[in-house]
C-alpha cells in the first residue's frame, strides 16, 4: 500500500487558500488519505491536468504511455481491492491510470515521428536516420528492459499531473501500491499493448483527513544536496 513517508514541513505556515507558484503549491499538496466523495473536480480542471500530462517531456519525444481517465463509480469500486483497499480510489472524483507501452515497436516509433513531422510541416523522412538509430537501440533489447524505460517516462508525466493539480488546488494521492496484473486484466490493457504503472486519484480532501493539518517534513537541503 502507498504510504506517505513525510508530513508537512515545519518551516511553512499551513494555508490552503493562497495563490501559489510551483514551490508554494508543492508545499501545499499532500498525499490525501480521505476524499470527500460529494466534491467533484470540474472538467475544466481535469482538462488542464491532462494537458500537463501531454506536455511532459519524454525520451526522444515518444510519449510511450496512455492515460486512462476513470469516472465510472462501479469501475472505481472494483479497483479498490486491487489497490490494497485504498478507498481514495473510489471516493475521489476521477481516477487517472498511467499505463506504459509494454514494448517498443517499429510501428510505434514511426507513428510518433509521423506526428512530429506533420505538426512541424516537415518532410516525412526528416528524422529517418534518428528513428533508425532508435529502432536499432530499442528493438534489439528485451521487452522487460524496454518496459522499464517506458514506465520511467510515465513517471515524469505523473509528476506533471501532480504539480498541475496542486496549482489548481486539486488534491491527489500518488499510488504505486496496487496489483498491476489484476488491474491490467480488469482494464484489458494487454490487448492494447500496455501495462499499468501508477494510479492518481483526483478530488478534494475530507475535513477529517488525519494527514490534512500535519506539517510537511523533508530532509534539510544540506543533507539532500551534494555539491561537487
Helices and strands as residue ranges (DSSP letters): H 22-28, H 43-55, G 59-61, E 65-70, H 73-82, H 88-91, E 94-101, H 106-120, H 128-138, H 143-167, E 171-175, H 180-186, G 190-192, E 194-203, H 221-224
